[in-house]
């Protein structure tokens, strides 16, 4: 149970207290608030780490407590938006409801159900010990290692190979260096140290880093290489999916001719001989001395690539693990001697993995508990727990338990992503926002809260790496951390299906546990050629639904059934794409979705909606504008979409609106100018010659003062109206960096200088005129 989650529920209860319908029950609601605050105080009293460790000892996960809070939230949202929950019948209140006024029945029923839910919470927590414990202390951020323990010799040997004469021998094929070792041995860290070495930086014109993961997809690899070589923005990745593979390879070849390049393929899992040879053939056209550096945990991959330079990373000695623990976990040199025996035993349990020693050292770094506390730490029951069977999971679980509770929920959410999944920070924060994880009592912006949590996870070594390229931050979770998160996030919360071949899906039939608790986050891996399920039994509790495929028929009736049933959905991703974040898949095919039913208005809790890649979708229903809680709407690649709903102005909480490649839209509705919460707006068509009553015009930028980054604007009309340009009020767009303008129609005859002068942008706002439009 997260303190953050309770805070969210408390805030919702206070909203009910402010509702006139519950004015007569203010005292009872206040009692409910007090009981929840008592639970919250219990967590704070015991401390984040100890509370979770003790729960794990008793076989209780943080998520089982979250389940009860989910139920409480559902009751509250039902009341705030739809009236009394259907649980009235189960609660046996039909007779009472029939004898009272409708308002009184709703009020009493909701309070009754809330009390029942709090009783469930007490049952889960019953018997929890209340003694204090020396393990509790404030956490601080992880400190990076000062040197390569046990890897410095390997680094030197690899750099010597790169600098050597044989590596520059043009008579042979392009040279490949392979680093192979089990997970956690430091392959990625070593490769990054090599790439940032001054000797290596000096001799290469290009150093290109590509995360490959288990799926050796040449198309994806080629697109990432081009993104790096050409300095393109992240948005361009989606456009590159439309380019044929051979054209991509030719484009790479032209870029590396007469240049010395080092291509780094990190985390290669599965091996495809044809793709590998095609990639090697392209880089053969680079200057002599170009090379490829590969990291993999598969010895079979290293052997199949037939490299002359293979470096195997083994486990570290217990002595080196102890040295890492000392650097990371000890602040006091005198304490090092006092706890050496216990510390060396902890180092032995790291099983020679530097990553394990680093994480464990981080978990104990700022504890002020002396020798006795170290002994308690060593003998903690979590080491023996059958629920955490592997030693790495035990070590990582200790680190997990000592994350702040609010951040822990964000980390646990990662269990729904596939292993080796890369995601941009912006999209990850949008997911957290949709789930309500970024609640802030001090009115801190959700994005700033998300930034804070992201930095915390990064500092605690949860990510294998984070890369910043042209302003976009992309991260990948370490596979060992991912395994640990999934072990702590059981299937009763996260369920993934490798294929969906049947027309119905019963979430309640998998185990007795799931029947009781219900599934909240569902990722469906739909087999190619299979249809979207017509019915998902047990979907009432769903908060997340993501469908992943390379092309899927999804009918209006299937969606209608889903919308009627899943009113608690916070995040719905129907982009149905291979790789999830690539909206066209490796073959460039999107989903087959031609209609969104009007019943979508029933998803009153929806915060995130992606229909990206729906190439045949032509219209959106007006009822979509009744989703007043919607924060993110992604229509990228909906190339047949002709029109946006007229009522867009009702989406007052919308913060992210993506319409990349919606080439059939000829105008944007006037209401977009009312979306004052908008932070990202990728594209918009604005009439510039007058203030139109129905269409979005240049002056409608007036109130969009929270826009960030850059926006693409197509100006249409006969000329630019000076009053409209002034009304656009570009001076108040403090966080907007760039506007790319495409001129369409007669306005294209205007001088760019005339248009720029009329807009009168501040000096730090870059105005760029482009001849293309997406």
Buried (B, 14 or more C-beta within 10 A) or exposed (E): BBBBBBBBBBEBBEEBBEEEBBEEBEEBBEBBBEBBEEBBEBBEEBBBBBBBBBBBBEEBBBBBBBBBBBBBBBBBBBBBEEBBBEBBEEBEBEEBBEEBEEEBBBBBBBBBBBEBBBEBBEEBBEEEEEEEBBBBBEBEEBBEBEEBBBBEEBBEEBBEBBBEEEBBEEEEEBBBBBBBBBBBBBBBBBBBBBBEBEEBEEEBEBBBBBBBBEBBBBBBBBBBBBBBBEEBEBBBBBBBBEBEBEEBBEBBBEBBEEBBBBBBBBBBBBBBEEBBEBBBEBBEBBBEBBBBBBBBBBBEBBEEBEBEBBBEBEBBEBEBBBBBBBBBBBEEEEBBEBBBEBBBBBBEBBBBBBBBBBBBBBBBBBBEBEEEBBBBBBEBEBBEBEBBEBBBBBBBBBBBBBBBBBBBBBBBBBBBBBBBBBBBBBBBBBBBBBBBBBBBEEEEEBBEBBBBBBBBBBBBBBBBBBBEBEEBBBBBBBBBBBBBBBBBBBBBBBBBBEEBEEEEBBBBEBEEEBEEBBBBBBBBBBBEEBBBBBBBEBBBBBBBBBBBBBBBBBBBEBBBBBBEBBBBBBBBBBBBBBBBBBBBBBEBBBBBBBBBBBBBBBBBBBBBBBBBBBBBBEBBBBBBBBBBBBBBBBBBBBBBBEBBBEBBBBBEBBBBBBBBBBBEBEBBBBBBBBBEBBBBBBBBBBBBBBBBEEBBBBBBBBEBBBBBBBBBBBBBBBBBBEEBBBBBBBEBBEEBBEBBBBBBBEBBEBEEEEBBEBBEBEEEBEBEBEEEBB
